[in-house]
Amino acid sequence: MFPGVNPKQLGHMMKKMGIHQEEIDSTEVIIRTSEGDILIKNPKVTKVNMMGQTTYQVVGEETKAITQVTEEDIELVASQAGVSKEFARAALDDSFGDIAKAIHLLKKP
């Protein structure tokens, strides 16, 4: 992080300043926005608490930007899989808007 600084010393300095940092074991991060979701696979997530305020740092590669599911998508999945619109919407959410994957999930025995 800082060239020439011993990581152990850096940890002690951060602790003295009231900064606590921990790695969070995670497999994916989903960021929900008004325009869709952003999926980050295999992220490195660090939780930092400094002066009572918690922040999260996410480092990784964006694998998918998902747009909002449309009513047409829901109707298509519902009709193809033979399920209700509620089940179709849930499957589309779980598959990040991937219609084929949603239908496949719903048709699994």
Summary of the structure (lengths in Angstrom):
residues: 109
radius of gyration: 20.6
end to end distance: 49.8
largest distance: 62.6
contacts: 255
relative contact order: 0.12
helix: 37%
strand: 39%
